[in-house]
């Protein structure tokens, strides 16, 4: 999912709207800010990244992704690319 979130000031606010019961894990180096959301067993279900008022939400519910997984780094790189392309198109 990509787009704008007029009621969200940052990735954490967007995360709270999407899945308030999941643990928020701040991520660095992705857009203006980014977070991963993990469930009680430590699996990352979402990555939300923001650049300005543009947001990218990546759903990883059915994948085996943990906070220390290379897959999370790869998802962050993909989110960063998507944000850049959204910004170019805006």
GUTI-539699 format. One record per residue (C-alpha): residue number from 1; residue in three letters; x, y, z. Coordinates in steps of 0.5 Angstrom, whole numbers. Example, Ala and Ser with C-alpha at 12.3 -4.5 7.8 and 13.67 -1.06 7.14 Angstrom:
k/r/X/Y/Z
1/ALA/25/-9/16 $
2/SER/27/-2/14 $
This chain:
k/r/X/Y/Z
1/UNK/0/0/0 $
2/UNK/3/7/-2 $
3/UNK/0/14/-1 $
4/UNK/-1/20/3 $
5/UNK/-4/20/11 $
6/UNK/-6/27/12 $
7/UNK/-8/25/20 $
8/UNK/-1/22/21 $
9/UNK/5/26/23 $
10/UNK/10/20/23 $
11/UNK/11/13/21 $
12/UNK/9/11/29 $
13/UNK/3/15/28 $
14/UNK/1/11/22 $
15/UNK/3/4/25 $
16/UNK/-2/6/31 $
17/UNK/-7/7/26 $
18/UNK/-6/0/22 $
19/UNK/-4/-4/28 $
20/UNK/-5/-1/35 $
21/UNK/-3/-8/39 $
22/UNK/3/-10/35 $
23/UNK/10/-8/38 $
24/UNK/13/-2/34 $
25/UNK/21/-2/32 $
26/UNK/24/4/30 $
27/UNK/28/3/24 $
28/UNK/34/8/21 $
29/UNK/36/10/14 $
30/UNK/29/9/11 $
31/UNK/26/15/9 $
32/UNK/24/21/14 $
33/UNK/23/15/19 $
34/UNK/20/8/19 $
35/UNK/18/3/24 $
36/UNK/17/-5/23 $
37/UNK/11/-8/27 $
38/UNK/12/-15/30 $
39/UNK/7/-19/34 $
40/UNK/8/-23/41 $
41/UNK/13/-28/38 $
42/UNK/17/-23/35 $
43/UNK/15/-24/27 $
44/UNK/15/-17/23 $
45/UNK/8/-17/20 $
46/UNK/9/-10/17 $
47/UNK/14/-4/15 $
48/UNK/12/3/15 $
49/UNK/16/8/12 $
50/UNK/15/16/11 $
51/UNK/18/21/7 $
52/UNK/14/28/8 $
53/UNK/7/26/7 $
54/UNK/8/20/3 $
55/UNK/8/13/6 $
56/UNK/9/6/4 $
57/UNK/6/0/8 $
58/UNK/9/-7/7 $
59/UNK/6/-13/9 $
60/UNK/10/-19/11 $
61/UNK/5/-23/15 $
62/UNK/6/-29/12 $
63/UNK/13/-29/11 $
64/UNK/19/-31/16 $
65/UNK/22/-24/18 $
66/UNK/25/-22/25 $
67/UNK/28/-16/27 $
68/UNK/35/-18/26 $
69/UNK/33/-22/19 $
70/UNK/37/-20/13 $
71/UNK/30/-20/10 $
72/UNK/28/-14/14 $
73/UNK/34/-10/11 $
74/UNK/32/-12/4 $
75/UNK/24/-10/5 $
76/UNK/27/-3/8 $
77/UNK/31/-2/2 $
78/UNK/25/-4/-3 $
79/UNK/21/1/2 $
80/UNK/26/7/1 $
81/UNK/26/6/-7 $
82/UNK/18/6/-7 $
83/UNK/18/12/-3 $
84/UNK/23/15/-8 $
85/UNK/19/14/-14 $
86/UNK/13/16/-10 $
87/UNK/16/23/-9 $
88/UNK/19/23/-16 $
89/UNK/12/22/-19 $
90/UNK/8/27/-14 $
